[in-house]
Amino acid sequence: MKRAIAKTNDFITNKAIAIKSATSNNRGEGYIDTAIKILISVVLGALLLAGLYMLFGDVVMPTLNERITDMFNYAG
């Protein structure tokens, strides 16, 4: 009987150690970390794209149209 109790006690102790090591393990990258990285990338990309659209719409395109008109203005 003592041998069965000792064997059960060892089994429970080993399982408790395995569970503790699994729950305290912080080696892997979690889903939350990955989701936050993707969200930050998407937001920064959208801001960059909006800035480029604003720059091209207000600054580059009118100047480009003016220069092309001046280049092909044969009247003088």
Secondary structure, 3 states (H helix, E strand, C coil): CHHHHHHHHHHHHHHHHHHHHHHCCCCCCCHHHHHHHHHHHHHHHHHHHHHHHHHHHHHHHHHHHHHHHHHCCCCC
